[in-house]
Amino acid sequence: MKVIHVAAGVIRASGTEILLAKRPDGVHQGGLWEFPGGKVEAGESAQQALRRELMEELGIAVKQSRPLIQIHHDYSDKSVLLDVWEVSAFSGVPRGREGQQVRWVPAPELKHYAFPAANTPIVAAACLPEKMLITGESPSAEIFRKRLQAAIEYHSIDLVQLRAPALSQDEYLVRCRLARDVCEAAGASLIANTSPAVFRRLNGCGLHINGEHLQALSKRPVAGDVWFSASCHNSAQIEKATQIGVDFITLSPVCPTRSHPRAETLGWALFGDCVRKAKLPVFALGGLSARDVDKVRLHGGQGVAAINAFWNSAI
C-alpha cells in the first residue's frame, strides 16, 4: 500500500492542556478525535507541512516545535506515517476554520477520548515527560526518602522508576510505598520495577518489567489506565513489548556507563533505527543526562531515563 505521510501537532497551552480536533463524519475515521495536522505535500518537510496545516485548519502560526514521535500504522485500506511534533509556542487563537470541533483537554483526560487506532502511542507520548528518574541504591529508608525528594525537586522530575534489585520482596514493598508517598506529594508518577506477581501486592503506581519477565508474558498484565513499561535492548524485545501492549520502553545502553564502561553500546545510529521500527515511545538509557534530551528527540525518542545523572547528582 502507498504510505501517506501526515504531519500532526501535539499543541500545548499553559499547564497540561492539549488541543484536540474532531474528524468530520463521513471521512476516514470520522467522528474520532485527533491531533491536528494533515498530509505532507511534495517538496515539503514535515515541519513545513505542520505549519501550513495548522494555519489552514486552526488559524495559528507555529513559533516553536520539536519532534515528538513517528508512528507507522497499517489500516485495512491505507498505510500512514504519522510524523508528530510537539508545539510549545504559537500565535493566534485556535479555532476550527473548516467547521471541525476543537477542544483543549488536560493531558490526564486524553484516555477518555476516542482516537484512531494509530494514535494510541501518540496519546502516551503526549502524556509522558522527557525525563525519567531511575532510583539508585540507598543504605536506609530515610536516606532514600531525602535523596528521592531532592532528585525530584532538583531535576524537575515527573516520572520515577523504583529500581531496587538488592531488596527482598517484602523490603521492596515497603520501599515502594515510601516512594509512592514522596512522588504523590511532589506531583510525580511512580513506576515499580518488579515482577507482575509482586506488583499485584501494590497500588498507586505503574509497572516496569525487565527482559526476563517480558519474555515470560503473553499479554498485558495490568489495567489499561496503569503505566506499563519494559526494558529492551534490541529489536526482538521491542517487538515482543509491542505485542503484549506496553505503553513505552527504555532502550539501552545507548552510550558507555560508569558501571559498565566496556559494555557494547547501541550508539545513536542503531538507537535511531530501533526507534523508527518501534510503535511506541522510547526512553534512551545508558550514559546520558538531561543535556541529551534534544539529541534523543532528534533520533525519534521520547526522552532520557537515567540513574547517575538524576539520582546521584541531586545531593
C-alpha positions as CSV (number, residue, x, y, z in Angstrom):
1,M,0.0,0.0,0.0
2,K,1.1,3.6,-0.6
3,V,2.3,5.3,2.5
4,I,0.6,8.6,3.3
5,H,2.9,10.9,5.2
6,V,1.0,13.0,7.8
7,A,2.3,15.8,10.0
8,A,0.4,16.3,13.3
9,G,0.9,18.5,16.2
10,V,0.6,18.0,20.0
11,I,-0.3,21.6,20.7
12,R,0.2,22.6,24.3
13,A,-1.3,25.5,26.2
14,S,-0.1,26.7,29.6
15,G,-0.2,23.9,32.1
16,T,-1.0,20.4,30.8
17,E,-3.8,21.1,28.3
18,I,-3.5,19.8,24.8
19,L,-5.6,20.8,21.7
20,L,-7.7,18.1,20.0
21,A,-9.8,18.3,16.8
22,K,-12.7,16.1,15.9
23,R,-12.8,14.5,12.5
24,P,-15.9,15.2,10.4
25,D,-18.4,12.4,9.9
26,G,-18.2,10.8,6.5
27,V,-14.4,10.8,6.2
28,H,-11.9,8.1,7.1
29,Q,-12.0,7.6,10.9
30,G,-14.8,10.1,11.0
31,G,-16.2,11.2,14.4
32,L,-13.0,10.4,16.2
33,W,-10.7,12.9,17.9
34,E,-7.2,13.5,16.6
35,F,-4.1,15.7,17.0
36,P,-4.5,18.5,14.3
37,G,-2.4,18.3,11.1
38,G,-2.6,16.9,7.6
39,K,-0.8,15.4,4.6
40,V,2.8,16.4,3.8
41,E,2.8,17.7,0.2
42,A,5.5,17.0,-2.4
43,G,8.6,19.2,-1.7
44,E,7.6,19.9,1.9
45,S,9.3,18.9,5.1
46,A,7.2,17.6,7.9
47,Q,7.8,20.8,9.9
48,Q,6.8,23.0,6.9
49,A,3.6,20.9,6.4
50,L,2.7,21.2,10.1
51,R,3.0,25.0,10.0
52,R,0.9,25.2,6.8
53,E,-1.8,22.8,8.1
54,L,-2.2,24.4,11.5
55,M,-2.6,27.8,9.9
56,E,-5.2,26.5,7.4
57,E,-7.1,24.4,9.9
58,L,-6.8,26.4,13.1
59,G,-5.5,29.9,12.2
60,I,-2.4,29.7,14.3
61,A,1.2,30.3,13.4
62,V,3.7,27.9,14.9
63,K,6.6,29.6,16.7
64,Q,8.3,26.7,18.4
65,S,8.1,23.0,17.7
66,R,10.3,19.8,18.0
67,P,9.9,16.2,17.1
68,L,7.8,14.0,19.5
69,I,7.2,10.6,17.9
70,Q,6.8,8.9,14.5
71,I,4.3,6.1,14.1
72,H,3.9,3.8,11.1
73,H,0.4,2.2,11.0
74,D,-1.4,0.0,8.5
75,Y,-5.2,0.3,8.2
76,S,-7.2,-2.1,6.1
77,D,-7.3,0.4,3.2
78,K,-4.2,2.5,3.7
79,S,-0.8,2.8,5.4
80,V,0.2,6.0,7.2
81,L,3.3,7.6,8.7
82,L,2.3,9.9,11.5
83,D,5.1,12.5,12.0
84,V,4.2,14.1,15.3
85,W,5.6,17.3,16.6
86,E,5.2,19.0,19.9
87,V,4.1,22.6,19.5
88,S,5.0,24.6,22.6
89,A,4.6,28.2,21.3
90,F,2.3,29.7,18.7
91,S,0.4,32.9,17.9
92,G,-3.3,33.3,17.3
93,V,-6.3,31.8,18.9
94,P,-7.1,28.2,17.7
95,R,-10.5,27.7,16.1
96,G,-12.0,25.2,13.7
97,R,-11.6,27.1,10.4
98,E,-13.0,24.1,8.4
99,G,-16.0,23.6,10.7
100,Q,-14.4,21.0,12.9
101,Q,-14.9,20.9,16.6
102,V,-11.7,21.8,18.7
103,R,-11.2,21.4,22.4
104,W,-8.5,21.9,25.0
105,V,-8.1,18.8,27.1
106,P,-6.0,18.2,30.2
107,A,-3.4,15.5,29.3
108,P,-4.6,13.0,32.0
109,E,-8.1,13.1,30.4
110,L,-6.9,12.1,26.9
111,K,-7.6,8.5,27.8
112,H,-11.3,9.2,27.9
113,Y,-11.4,10.3,24.2
114,A,-11.9,8.0,21.2
115,F,-8.9,8.3,18.8
116,P,-8.0,6.4,15.6
117,A,-6.0,3.2,16.4
118,A,-2.7,4.7,15.2
119,N,-3.0,7.5,17.8
120,T,-2.6,5.2,20.9
121,P,1.2,5.6,21.2
122,I,0.8,9.3,20.4
123,V,-1.5,9.8,23.4
124,A,1.1,8.0,25.6
125,A,3.9,10.2,24.2
126,A,1.8,13.4,24.9
127,C,1.3,12.3,28.5
128,L,4.8,11.2,29.2
129,P,7.6,13.7,30.3
130,E,11.0,13.9,28.7
131,K,12.9,12.8,31.8
132,M,12.6,9.6,33.9
133,L,14.5,9.2,37.1
134,I,15.6,5.6,37.9
135,T,16.4,5.3,41.6
136,G,19.8,4.0,42.8
137,E,20.9,2.4,46.0
138,S,20.4,3.8,49.5
139,P,21.6,2.5,52.8
140,S,18.4,3.3,54.6
141,A,14.8,4.3,54.0
142,E,15.3,7.7,55.5
143,I,18.3,8.5,53.2
144,F,16.3,7.1,50.3
145,R,13.4,9.4,51.1
146,K,15.6,12.5,51.3
147,R,17.5,11.6,48.1
148,L,14.3,11.0,46.2
149,Q,12.8,14.3,47.3
150,A,15.9,16.1,46.4
151,A,16.3,14.5,43.0
152,I,12.6,15.2,42.0
153,E,12.9,18.8,43.0
154,Y,16.4,19.5,41.7
155,H,15.8,17.9,38.2
156,S,12.1,18.7,37.9
157,I,11.2,15.1,37.6
158,D,7.6,14.0,36.8
159,L,8.3,10.2,36.4
160,V,10.1,7.9,38.7
161,Q,11.0,4.3,38.3
162,L,11.8,2.5,41.6
163,R,14.7,0.1,40.9
164,A,16.0,-1.7,44.0
165,P,17.2,-5.2,43.0
166,A,19.1,-5.8,46.2
167,L,15.9,-5.6,48.4
168,S,13.8,-8.6,49.3
169,Q,10.2,-8.7,48.1
170,D,8.9,-7.5,51.5
171,E,11.5,-4.8,51.7
172,Y,10.7,-3.7,48.1
173,L,7.0,-3.4,49.0
174,V,7.8,-1.1,52.0
175,R,10.3,0.9,49.9
176,C,7.7,1.3,47.1
177,R,5.0,2.6,49.5
178,L,7.5,5.2,50.7
179,A,8.4,6.2,47.2
180,R,4.7,6.4,46.3
181,D,4.1,8.9,49.1
182,V,7.1,11.0,48.1
183,C,6.0,11.0,44.5
184,E,2.4,11.9,45.3
185,A,3.5,14.8,47.4
186,A,5.7,16.1,44.6
187,G,3.1,15.5,41.8
188,A,5.2,12.8,40.1
189,S,4.2,9.4,38.8
190,L,5.8,6.2,40.2
191,I,6.5,3.0,38.3
192,A,7.6,-0.1,40.2
193,N,10.5,-2.1,38.6
194,T,9.4,-5.5,39.7
195,S,7.6,-8.7,38.7
196,P,3.9,-8.8,37.8
197,A,3.4,-11.1,40.9
198,V,4.9,-8.5,43.3
199,F,3.1,-5.7,41.5
200,R,-0.3,-7.3,42.4
201,R,0.5,-6.5,46.0
202,L,0.9,-2.8,45.2
203,N,-1.4,0.1,44.3
204,G,-1.0,3.6,43.2
205,C,1.8,3.0,40.8
206,G,2.7,1.6,37.4
207,L,4.7,-1.5,36.4
208,H,8.1,-1.8,34.7
209,I,9.4,-5.2,33.8
210,N,12.9,-6.5,32.8
211,G,13.8,-8.7,29.8
212,E,13.2,-11.9,31.7
213,H,9.7,-11.0,32.7
214,L,9.0,-9.6,29.3
215,Q,9.8,-12.9,27.6
216,A,7.5,-14.8,30.1
217,L,4.4,-12.7,29.4
218,S,1.9,-13.4,26.6
219,K,-0.4,-10.4,27.3
220,R,-0.6,-7.2,29.3
221,P,-0.7,-7.9,33.0
222,V,-2.1,-4.6,34.2
223,A,-5.1,-2.4,33.5
224,G,-5.2,-0.1,30.6
225,D,-5.1,3.1,32.7
226,V,-1.9,2.0,34.6
227,W,1.5,2.8,33.1
228,F,3.2,-0.3,31.8
229,S,6.8,-0.3,30.5
230,A,9.6,-2.7,29.8
231,S,13.4,-2.8,29.4
232,C,14.6,-3.5,25.9
233,H,18.0,-3.9,24.3
234,N,17.2,-5.0,20.7
235,S,14.5,-5.1,18.0
236,A,13.2,-8.5,19.0
237,Q,12.5,-7.3,22.5
238,I,10.9,-4.2,21.2
239,E,8.6,-6.3,19.0
240,K,7.6,-8.5,22.0
241,A,6.9,-5.5,24.1
242,T,4.7,-4.1,21.4
243,Q,2.8,-7.4,21.1
244,I,1.9,-7.5,24.8
245,G,0.8,-3.9,24.9
246,V,3.4,-1.9,26.8
247,D,2.9,1.8,26.9
248,F,6.6,2.7,26.5
249,I,10.1,1.2,26.8
250,T,13.6,2.0,27.9
251,L,16.2,1.1,25.3
252,S,19.8,0.6,26.4
253,P,22.7,1.0,26.6
254,V,23.0,4.0,24.2
255,C,26.4,5.2,25.5
256,P,29.0,3.8,27.8
257,T,28.1,4.0,31.5
258,R,30.2,4.3,34.7
259,S,29.1,0.9,35.9
260,H,29.8,-0.9,32.6
261,P,32.3,1.3,30.7
262,R,33.3,-1.6,28.3
263,A,29.9,-3.0,27.6
264,E,28.8,-3.0,24.0
265,T,26.6,0.0,23.3
266,L,23.9,0.8,20.7
267,G,25.2,4.1,19.6
268,W,23.0,6.8,18.2
269,A,22.6,5.4,14.7
270,L,21.3,2.0,16.0
271,F,19.2,3.6,18.6
272,G,17.5,5.7,16.0
273,D,17.0,2.7,13.8
274,C,15.4,0.8,16.6
275,V,13.1,3.7,17.5
276,R,11.9,4.0,13.9
277,K,10.8,0.4,14.0
278,A,9.1,0.8,17.3
279,K,5.4,1.8,17.5
280,L,5.6,3.3,21.0
281,P,7.5,5.9,23.0
282,V,11.2,5.1,23.7
283,F,13.3,6.4,26.6
284,A,17.1,6.3,25.9
285,L,19.1,4.9,28.8
286,G,22.8,4.5,29.4
287,G,25.4,7.2,29.9
288,L,23.0,10.1,29.3
289,S,21.9,13.2,31.1
290,A,19.2,15.9,30.7
291,R,21.5,17.6,28.3
292,D,20.9,14.8,25.8
293,V,17.1,15.2,25.6
294,D,17.2,17.2,22.4
295,K,19.5,14.7,20.8
296,V,17.2,11.8,21.8
297,R,14.2,13.7,20.3
298,L,16.1,14.2,17.0
299,H,16.6,10.4,16.9
300,G,12.9,9.8,17.5
301,G,13.0,9.0,21.2
302,Q,10.7,10.3,24.0
303,G,13.5,11.5,26.3
304,V,16.2,10.4,28.8
305,A,16.0,7.8,31.6
306,A,18.9,7.8,34.0
307,I,20.2,6.7,37.4
308,N,23.6,8.5,37.8
309,A,22.6,11.7,36.1
310,F,19.5,12.3,38.2
311,W,19.9,10.2,41.4
312,N,23.5,10.7,42.3
313,S,23.8,14.4,41.3
314,A,20.9,15.8,43.5
315,I,22.8,15.5,46.8
